[in-house]
Amino acid sequence: MPTQREINDSEWNNPENWSGPGFLKLYFSKKDTRVWVPKWIWWCGWTVNLGRDAGVAWLLGIFFWIILILAGALAFSSHGG
């Protein structure tokens, strides 16, 4: 019986769990228990596992903060900042 670490490694190494071009690849695996995983190209950092609810929440949270920061920057610059 494989350990969860072996399952996680096997899932990460399965190209069918990755989609997208180059360093923008997205990872989706319900069998992998990790929320954050190394990118397919390891030196590009980390990505979220979209097969986990927490991974989707992280991605949505990151997008929310980016939009909030951009909206704040636009509001600040429109007031002569």
Secondary structure as the mmCIF struct_conf table of DSSP 4:
data_model
#
loop_
_struct_conf.conf_type_id
_struct_conf.id
_struct_conf.beg_label_comp_id
_struct_conf.beg_label_asym_id
_struct_conf.beg_label_seq_id
_struct_conf.end_label_comp_id
_struct_conf.end_label_asym_id
_struct_conf.end_label_seq_id
HELX_RH_AL_P HELX_RH_AL_P1 GLN A 4 ASN A 13
HELX_RH_3T_P HELX_RH_3T_P1 PRO A 15 ASN A 17
STRN STRN1 TRP A 18 SER A 19
BEND BEND1 GLY A 20 PRO A 21
HELX_RH_3T_P HELX_RH_3T_P2 GLY A 22 LEU A 24
STRN STRN2 LEU A 26 TYR A 27
BEND BEND2 LYS A 30 LYS A 31
BEND BEND3 VAL A 35 VAL A 35
STRN STRN3 TRP A 36 PRO A 38
BEND BEND4 TRP A 40 ILE A 41
HELX_RH_3T_P HELX_RH_3T_P3 TRP A 42 CYS A 44
STRN STRN4 TRP A 46 VAL A 48
STRN STRN5 ASN A 49 ASN A 49
TURN_TY1_P TURN_TY1_P1 LEU A 50 GLY A 51
BEND BEND5 ARG A 52 ARG A 52
HELX_RH_AL_P HELX_RH_AL_P2 ASP A 53 SER A 78
TURN_TY1_P TURN_TY1_P2 HIS A 79 GLY A 80
#
